[in-house]
């Protein structure tokens, strides 16, 4: 089921790349469209941060994403922003790189993209699990001598290792775990927004070029 959530993003990337190619043939400037679609990505991540992290008990035990599948449009918007930005930035790279260095430019472009993906994925995962673990330490009931089966630290580690383990816990505890996870997940779109904001700063500093011979 979780894999289906990747479909809107993949479709968005394809649409963003296709539309950018069509528009760039008529509108050769790339800096303004880049800034525009970075703003679209920020808006999408802001929507995710506000909508997907609401406490499930506010909606009868289910999240907004479960109640309204149209919430997946946020992922489509993220994909469009990413696909458009990558395509347009490739055009910008080719225009700003002398032709004799075009091979090096393309290599550096894709290398930077892959390194960024690796760093971003690992940083997001590390941030999520660290905050989630800290939240669980703060909200779960402490270990009790009269209940040897309830070892708080062991329960937390089992929850971290197995995403389905919380379903075996009492309903009141599983709801606490879900709320703790949603609270931690909020930091992921916020991290993405910060990275997008940094990209805007870099883009504003770089001049728009129109090609080298």
Buried (B, 14 or more C-beta within 10 A) or exposed (E): EEEEEEEBBEBBBEBBBEBBEEBBEEEEEBBEBBBEBBEBBBBBBBBBBEBBBBEBEEEEEEBBBEEEEEBBBBBBBBBBBBBBBBBBBBBBBBBBBEEEEEEEBBEEBEEEEEEEEEEEEEEBEEBBEEBBBBBBEEEBEEEEEEEEEBEBEEBBBBBEEEEEBBEEBEEEBBBBBBBBBBBBBBBBBBBBBEBBEEBBEEBEEEEEBEEEE
